[in-house]
């Protein structure tokens, strides 16, 4: 708009002023030194927020920013003095509302003909928005310059608009050498042609990533991760491309190293004699990994365990499962390795003893992640130890219980330990301690093992006069039952039969005052306990009785109360406690500072005194909250204000929390002044395109920890929307515990001006577990004041997992070698170089610093008798690529001979020619020595048994001969004499004659019995006619006694066995018949006696119920063991098997020396 002008000016410049003031796009003024303001257009008025009338009362100095007034005065005076015709100056003006306006002032002077300054023309261009954008771009540039990634901005003409410091440093160029140039000018036409399609895709609006191998001189031989994102300064318009390049070369190298280690580990595991595993710490021992040797030990393939088709926990013998679990858990608590021996049931049902060693695997935070270990079959050794272990176990249990007794620990703990130990040693299904309580007519089950849930403390034995329980308590005589189901069950004990118990032993436990109670041992097997078990149980009962005598049981109940008191004065926020009536109960000092109210002015007043008058509904809302109180933020999503004493208001964030204090329930109101935050929120701008161009997660937070700006990567990590994050406190988004324990200290350091950087595994409710590079930086405003902080998160999880996997594989490799006492070795057949790790030197008993395996000294270590076989095995592997497996001896420098087992394979080149040998060497000295000791022990026992058998047979023969020759002849002579006497007795003595004849008949019967007894001790047919005749004679007698039919097939004309071997085979045959009579329930037997080369074979088959497979290998099958030992003494063997169609087959093979005809 144009105001009235003086006549001279209007005559000269009507057209000019009309154009400038009405149609101009900048603010314009015309000023006279004599008359002041002459003209002001509308744009200038709008720019500063004044009316023309208000501006006419002000000067240029009044409108200028105080810091810019002096510079403007100097330039203005130079124009008035004629030094310059005008000037252009960037300066700031103050709007009427106090806001600052950035502008460019163009001032010119119009002079009169006498050169006197007549008019001042000012043109003012508003550049506030440009200054704001400039500030924002500067801050964005600072953010991306801190990134280690290479970040550039390319426009639609493929020219560089911006590049961060990392990019320029990598190119070894300055900013002026890059900005404004095209890609082709920087990298050349060929590389630009290769990348042009990717830039065109991005310019069409597509974001994507790719992996390339560096081709430029600066990035040669580097693996790169490249991210393309369209740059959109405003919605719908793509102005260029943001390219982010990350160097992942180290990640790639680590991944390749991992693959090589995995190959070596697989070779090692496949050649171990046992199996290596990795499993979870759960009841099923769920397998993550199992080596191929699991088939030989368990009968199942590794895939069966890993897929969950077979659970290793189910394979453990039921009696050993809890023991295995307890020992492993105890070792994990101690953070020590565990070693176990226990039984498993193979896939074919066979029982095997195994030895296991393992340990827990922990992450860097000390949390258990898995179990790893080694399992091998020890069935042969374990079988020979069982008998000694059984008695030793009893003694160990008594010793342990004695130790616990002397420690005076809790009685219930001692009873439980004793119950568990009795169940384990005696293989009992249940054990129980029944306590006698005064005033009750029953003994209650206080402690035990093997009972169903709910029985301890409930199950009872009747303690009434005359009852079996009372008799045991009074007399102290143990009661032993072999078959509860068939015996008469005492009243009140039917529940034991209902539980399937068959065998039981009940003993009295006595304290100083008398019978304390009973100890009961129960089994579902009939006849499970004998005198040996009874003696052991009696020892335990006596020990526990003495312990109870020494102890007194007392129960102390303790109660405590924890009082809570809030320390409000230390809070940086204002805190108000409001009672149920809505009156203020207490405030802290911060409330006085915030509101200007004193404590006396507020205590006892309604809380509405702090509420602005316009919030008329506050009282109703307060009453609704008190009806259902809870911790929450007040007025979420709305602006909340607090009233000061002077009537003014300030914006606040208010949190409500119910609280219980001594006088009753109150509501804790936390008030936080957010005036500064509101001012900062108006100033901050969101640069999503810049922040979203990187994969790093970035967030801006104010001084109060409230999220103000986050990029898309941060939201993806949180799996939250922008609305769920912006405006919320860090603790609310990420979790209070995480904030208090891990993050709060970094916030406080940032707000003091520090930058904090760390790397590690991070996990919280807000973010998934990742290995991150975390950077906390203070955020400063234009004045340098810290108004918040910037959090930058870079995900390095993939690289870290590869590094950890490589480290774990290496540790597994070393641990497997230590556990199995083996060492790896590798030989280069081309260079002759041999590589040994530390474990291999230990296995060979040599010092690493003094021994070179490549120098030919390895052959000198090998025992002279084994060198030729060792050299031949290596030669076959090196020339033909054959695998090898060899056991040999070495003589280390200490002179002690060691046994080693070496396995290996050849690595072939592409032509199939061996170029390397890779293998393992295991120290098996202990195993070989144990086998030699066991073999020697067996030979001594066998020689003793041979001698005993010979002496026994000689005694049998002597006794049989004496009975037959002496007693038989005497009886015969007596018979002849009595017969002569009878013939001479006259008729009148008929009665005497009849009595003598009866005596002759008795003598005949005695002669028959004597012959039968002589034959059973040593059949004469065995010595006189032969083995086949003795077997047929024995079968005939067996058939008469049992009614069992038989078929004998003995086509041999002559059997060449020495006297002792023939006797052994006959005794084995007798034992086989005894077993058929006692156990088989058979009605037919087939016997075959035949020759097999130089061996004589005897086969006995019956059609009975068949032998139990478990009894064949049982150490308690004394008869079967005796048969096998008899045969072994003479170089023979006995095999016993269950027939598929039913019945049992016994085969005896005995060497004949000269063969059988």
SULVENPE-V831000 format. One record per backbone hydrogen bond with DSSP energy under -0.5 kcal/mol. NH is the residue of the N-H (numbers start at 1). CO is the residue of the C=O. If there is no record, write none. Layout:
BEGIN
NH	CO
NH	CO
END
This chain:
BEGIN
10	6
11	7
12	8
13	9
14	10
17	13
18	14
19	15
20	16
21	17
22	18
23	18
23	19
24	20
27	124
29	122
30	39
31	120
32	36
33	118
36	32
38	30
39	30
41	28
45	41
46	42
47	43
48	44
49	45
50	45
55	51
56	52
57	53
57	54
58	55
63	59
64	60
65	92
68	65
69	65
69	66
72	68
73	69
74	70
75	71
76	72
77	73
78	74
79	75
80	76
81	77
82	79
83	78
84	78
87	107
89	105
91	89
91	103
93	101
94	63
95	93
95	99
96	48
98	95
101	93
103	91
104	125
105	89
105	103
106	104
106	123
107	87
107	105
108	121
109	85
110	119
111	109
112	116
115	112
118	110
119	110
120	31
121	108
122	29
122	120
123	106
124	27
125	104
125	123
126	124
127	102
127	125
128	102
131	127
132	128
133	129
134	130
135	131
136	132
137	133
138	134
139	135
140	136
141	137
142	138
143	139
144	140
145	141
146	142
146	143
147	144
150	245
151	149
152	243
153	162
154	241
155	159
156	239
158	155
160	181
161	153
162	153
164	151
168	164
169	165
170	166
171	167
172	168
173	168
177	174
178	174
178	175
179	175
180	160
181	178
183	158
186	182
187	183
188	183
188	184
192	188
193	189
194	190
195	191
196	192
197	193
199	195
200	196
201	197
202	198
203	199
204	200
205	202
206	201
208	228
210	226
212	224
214	212
214	222
220	217
221	214
222	219
224	212
225	246
226	210
226	224
227	244
228	208
229	242
231	240
232	230
233	231
234	237
237	234
238	236
239	231
239	237
240	231
241	154
242	229
243	152
243	241
244	227
245	150
246	225
248	223
248	246
252	248
253	249
254	250
255	251
256	252
257	253
258	254
259	255
260	256
261	257
262	258
263	259
264	260
265	261
266	262
267	263
268	264
269	265
270	266
271	267
271	268
272	269
275	375
277	373
278	289
279	371
280	286
282	280
285	282
288	278
289	278
291	276
294	291
295	292
297	293
298	294
299	294
299	295
300	294
304	301
305	301
306	302
307	303
308	305
309	304
310	304
312	310
313	284
314	311
315	311
315	312
316	312
317	343
320	317
321	317
322	318
324	320
325	321
326	322
327	323
328	324
329	325
330	326
331	327
332	328
333	329
334	330
335	331
335	332
336	331
338	358
340	356
342	354
344	352
345	315
346	344
346	350
347	298
349	346
352	344
354	342
355	376
356	340
357	374
358	338
359	372
361	370
363	367
366	363
369	361
370	361
371	279
372	359
373	277
374	357
375	275
376	355
378	353
379	353
382	378
383	379
384	380
385	381
385	382
386	382
386	383
389	385
390	386
391	387
392	388
393	389
394	390
395	391
396	392
397	393
398	394
399	395
400	396
401	397
402	398
403	399
404	400
405	401
406	402
407	403
408	405
409	404
414	410
415	411
416	412
417	413
418	414
419	415
420	416
421	417
422	418
423	419
424	420
425	421
426	422
427	423
428	423
429	522
430	522
431	449
432	520
433	447
434	432
434	518
435	433
435	444
436	516
437	435
437	442
440	437
443	461
444	435
444	442
445	459
446	433
446	444
447	433
449	431
455	452
457	445
458	455
459	455
461	443
463	441
467	464
471	467
472	468
473	469
474	470
475	471
476	471
476	472
478	476
479	506
481	504
484	502
486	483
487	483
489	487
493	490
496	493
497	493
498	494
499	495
500	497
501	496
502	523
503	523
504	481
505	521
506	479
507	519
509	517
510	508
511	514
514	511
516	509
517	509
518	434
519	507
520	432
520	518
521	505
522	430
523	503
527	482
528	525
534	530
535	531
536	532
537	533
538	534
539	535
540	536
541	537
542	538
543	539
544	540
545	541
546	542
547	543
548	544
549	545
550	546
551	547
554	552
556	554
557	555
558	556
563	561
568	566
571	568
574	671
576	669
577	586
578	576
578	667
579	583
582	579
584	605
585	577
586	577
588	575
591	588
592	588
593	589
594	590
595	591
596	592
602	598
602	599
603	599
604	584
605	602
607	582
609	606
610	607
611	608
615	612
616	614
618	615
621	617
622	618
623	619
624	620
625	621
626	622
627	623
628	624
628	625
629	626
632	656
634	654
636	633
638	635
640	652
642	650
643	610
644	648
645	595
647	644
650	642
652	640
653	672
655	670
656	632
657	668
659	666
661	659
661	664
664	661
666	659
667	578
668	657
668	666
669	576
669	667
670	655
670	668
671	574
671	669
672	653
674	651
674	672
678	674
679	675
680	676
681	677
682	678
683	679
684	680
687	685
688	686
691	687
692	688
693	690
694	691
697	793
698	696
699	791
700	709
701	789
702	706
703	787
705	702
707	728
708	700
709	700
711	698
715	711
716	712
717	713
718	714
719	715
720	715
725	722
726	722
727	707
728	725
730	705
733	729
734	730
735	731
739	735
740	736
741	737
742	738
743	738
743	739
744	739
746	743
747	743
748	744
749	745
750	746
751	747
752	748
752	749
753	750
754	749
756	776
758	774
760	772
762	770
764	767
765	734
766	734
768	717
770	762
772	760
772	770
773	794
774	758
774	772
775	792
776	756
777	790
779	788
780	778
781	785
784	781
787	779
787	785
788	779
789	701
790	777
791	699
792	775
793	697
794	773
796	771
796	794
800	796
801	797
802	798
803	799
804	800
805	801
806	802
807	803
808	804
809	805
810	806
811	807
812	808
813	809
814	810
815	811
816	812
817	813
818	814
819	815
820	816
821	817
822	817
823	921
825	919
826	835
827	917
828	833
829	827
829	915
830	915
832	828
835	826
837	824
840	837
841	837
842	838
843	839
844	840
845	841
845	842
846	841
850	847
851	847
853	851
855	852
856	853
857	852
860	856
861	857
861	858
862	858
862	859
863	889
866	863
867	863
867	864
870	866
871	867
872	868
873	869
874	870
875	871
876	872
877	873
878	874
879	875
880	876
881	876
881	877
882	876
884	904
886	902
888	900
890	898
891	861
892	896
895	892
897	895
898	890
900	888
901	922
902	886
903	920
904	884
905	918
907	916
908	906
909	913
912	909
915	907
916	907
917	827
918	905
919	825
920	903
921	823
922	901
923	821
924	899
924	922
925	899
928	924
929	925
930	926
931	927
932	928
933	929
934	930
935	931
936	932
937	933
938	934
939	935
940	936
941	937
942	938
943	939
944	940
945	941
946	942
947	943
948	944
949	945
950	946
951	947
952	948
953	949
954	950
955	951
956	952
957	953
958	954
959	955
960	956
961	957
962	958
963	959
964	960
965	961
966	962
967	962
968	963
969	965
970	966
971	967
972	968
973	969
974	970
975	971
976	972
977	973
978	974
979	975
980	976
981	977
982	978
983	979
984	980
984	981
985	981
985	982
989	986
990	987
993	989
994	990
995	991
996	992
997	993
998	994
999	995
1000	996
1001	997
1002	998
1003	999
1004	1000
1005	1001
1006	1002
1007	1003
1008	1004
1009	1005
1010	1006
1011	1007
1012	1008
1013	1009
1014	1010
1015	1011
1016	1012
1017	1013
1018	1014
1022	1019
1023	1019
1024	1020
1025	1021
1026	1021
1030	1026
1031	1027
1032	1028
1033	1029
1034	1030
1035	1031
1036	1032
1037	1033
1038	1034
1039	1035
1040	1036
1041	1037
1042	1038
1043	1039
1045	1083
1047	1085
1049	1047
1049	1087
1050	1048
1053	1157
1056	1054
1057	1055
1062	1058
1063	1059
1064	1060
1065	1061
1066	1062
1067	1063
1068	1064
1069	1065
1070	1066
1071	1067
1072	1068
1073	1069
1074	1070
1075	1071
1076	1072
1077	1073
1078	1074
1079	1075
1080	1075
1080	1076
1081	1076
1085	1045
1086	1101
1087	1047
1088	1099
1089	1049
1090	1097
1092	1095
1095	1092
1096	1150
1097	1090
1098	1148
1099	1088
1100	1146
1101	1086
1102	1144
1103	1084
1105	1080
1111	1108
1112	1108
1112	1109
1113	1109
1117	1114
1118	1116
1121	1117
1122	1118
1123	1119
1124	1120
1125	1121
1126	1122
1127	1123
1128	1124
1129	1125
1130	1126
1130	1127
1131	1128
1132	1127
1133	1149
1135	1147
1137	1145
1139	1143
1142	1139
1143	1104
1145	1137
1146	1100
1147	1135
1148	1098
1149	1133
1150	1096
1152	1094
1153	1094
1154	1152
1156	1093
1157	1054
END
